[in-house]
Amino acid sequence: MRIFAIDDSPSILSFICHAVAAIDSCEILPFLDPSDALMVMQTLQADLILVDYNMPGMNGVELISRVRQLSNVRDIPVIMLTSETDPVIKIAAIEAGATEFLTKPIDRTEFTIRVRNLLALRIAQQALASHAQSLERDVTAARSRIAAQEREIIWRLSKAMACRDGETALHLERVAVVAGMIAEELGFDPATCETISMASPLHDVGKIGVSDAILLKAGPLDAAEMEEMRAHAAFGAEILGESESHVIEVAARIAGSHHEKWDGTGYPLQLSGMDIPIEGRIVAVADVFDALCSERPYKNAWPVDEAYAEILGGAGRHFDPTCVAAFERKWPLIRQLYTRTDGAAAARADLSQFSSQTNTTLETAA
């Protein structure tokens, strides 16, 4: 334990050094000048500070005030040594941060007891701080495990749904990455971008309530079939709603709003403009673009440049113009995800390279 002793009297410092020498595991650093002590405290950790009151240039109260301004000694016990009996001085010292007082002339026995007690307090503080740090590390590790499990559950559920309606896991991965890119370009913080990326694969979870005959129909849907298909957005929001998970809350907003249109002609609630949740506006761009570029039972895949032009042409009608502008600024990176000619493995490598937010495990599509 390191003790700083500050007193302008060499004889008092000598007395303190001899008294501390009798206490096990202690190092004493004596200072005649308070300024020298303050300078050393900035680099060496103190465990107990002994301060005289009457000193030239800086009295004990002023020194304690300066000491308490140092981040590494704000909670260190401080004993003021003084022959002053004025209660005003003691109150000022307490307000400045003094822990205890010893009256001069100092009784050696009392001095030793007080020092040992405050060192024991300091040891208890250190043990408590260490325990708190250990608990914080455990909590952080537990949160990381929970987050990883949540990501995996979301991914596996999304993959199961994608397989059911003829989509692939690669579609979900690309939507997640493109949505994360758009969110990043819009200026969202990394945690929000990651949340949107993690939640986006659940955008069509409501299709679990749509019949296979409609999901896999090769031709256009009639009015009744279209109504059933459109019901998946509200159903998805209902499935995911009222969750205590922040990611699932975001996924619920995405599921319920990614088919809304900027001009109010979308579904299920015909929301328009800024009334559409931002997560839904972002995923709408990513989902429609990838859907255009993907082969489905009822259509062939569009060339990526034609799909890109379609997204830009939908700004202000189908899509939020700011989201389309962000998509356009990210286009050089997005285009590379869709123009590699060496197959799905290369596309997966691109996804891993370009996604700076999402930690979703990219698995081989069934």
Secondary structure, DSSP 8 states (H G I E B T S, - for coil): -EEEEE-S-HHHHHHHHHHHHTSTT-EEEEESSHHHHHHHHTTS--SEEEEES--SSS-HHHHHHHHHTSGGGTTS-EEEEE----HHHHHHHHHHT--EEEESS--HHHHHHHHHHHHHHHHHHHHHHHHHHHHHHHHHHHHHHHHHHHHHHHHHHHHHHHHHTT--HHHHHHHHHHHHHHHHHTT--HHHHHHHHHHGGGTTGGGGGS-HHHHT-SS---HHHHHHHHHHHHHHHHHH-S-S-HHHHHHHHHHHHTT--TTS--SSS---GGGS-HHHHHHHHHHHHHHHHS-BTTB----HHHHHHHHHHTBTTTB-HHHHHHHHHTHHHHHHHHH-SSHHHHHHHHHHHH-SS---------
